[in-house]
Amino acid sequence: MFPVVAVLAATEYMAEGIPNEYSIKNDYLDKNSSRVEVLYLGNSHVYFGINPDYALHQSYNASYISQSLNLDQMILSKYKWEKLKYIVIPADYVSMYYTLETANDKWRIKNYNLYYHFRIGYDPVNYTEIFTGKFKDQMKRMEDYYIQKKHNIVSTPLGFGTAYQSPSPLDINKTSKEAIKRHTFDIQSEEYLHNFKINKEAVNRIVGFAEKNQVKVIFLSSPVSLEYYRNCNRIQLASTMNVYNDLLKKYPETCSHMDFMQSSYFSNTDFYDGDHLNNIGAQKLTKLVEMKLIK
C-alpha cells in the first residue's frame, strides 16, 4: 500500500500547488488586507460586476462564483483590516436563501478548506483536490501547469472576473429565464429556511463587525436584466430585502443600500447573460458605486 499512498500524496501536493482563483485571493489578502479600503464580497454578480481597476479607493474584489454570505463573513473574519472603510455585500434575489453547502456546485467547498484554510463540514473529500471531480481532469491540470506552463487564472490582480466579455454570444432573455428558474426556491422548505437563518446570522455578524470597527456596510443590489427582474418571485424577493431593510433601520449610521436592480443606466448590451454584467457593464457599475462612496 505504501507506493500507492505515496503516489496519491505526491499527486495531491502537486495539485494543491497549482495557482487558482481561491489561492491567489487568499495570498493577496494575507499580504494586503491591511491596505484595503473597500472590500467587495459576494457571489458571481459582484465577481463579474465590480472591477477595482476603475475604483477610486484601494479596493479589492474578494467575491467568487457561488460564494454565499456565510462564506463572506468567514473571509471578513480571517484577515486584518487596518484601513477598511467600506464592506460591500450583495443584496440580491438569491442572497438569503442560498448557501454553497446546499448548492449543485457544493464541490467548491473544498476550495475554501484548502486555500482559505477554513473548516467547512466533515466530509474528507472536501479537504482534497484529487478526490473531487475526475482524476484524469486533475492529471490534465497538472500537465497544463507543470509541463505546458499554462496558467488558467481568469481574474485580475484585484480579483475581478474577466471571463464575461462584451459582446455576449448569449440570448439575454433566454438566460434570464434559466437563471430565475435556478434562483427561485421553495422558501418554506426546511432546507431553505435553514439557509435563510445561516445567512441572516452572517449578515448580522458582518454588520456587528462594521459597527464595532467604525466601518460602513453597503448592501449592493446588482443590475439584472428586465426579463430577470420581471420573473422574480415577489415573496422571495420581499423576504430577502426585509432582512436588509431591518438592518438599515437599526443601524442607519452604518448601513446603506445601493439598488441597481432596475436601473435604467444599464441595457442588455451591458450584460453577458440575464443576471451578470459583461466587462463594459462592470466598468459602469464600479464607477457608479465608487462615486457614491465618496459622497
Secondary structure, DSSP 8 states (H G I E B T S, - for coil): -HHHHHHHHHHHHHHHTS--HHHHHHHHHHHHGGG-SEEE--SHHHHTT--GGG-SSSEEE---TT--HHHHHHHHHHS--SS--EEEEE--TTTTT--GGGSTTGGGHHHHHHHS-----S-GGGG-STTSS-HHHHHHHHIIIIIS------B-TTS-B-S--SS--S-HHHHHHHHHHHH---TTSHHHHHHHHHHHHHHHHHHHHHHHHT-EEEEEE----HHHHHTS-HHHHHHHHHHHHHHHHH-TTTEEEEE-TT-TT--GGGEEETTEE-HHHHHHHHHHHHHHHT-
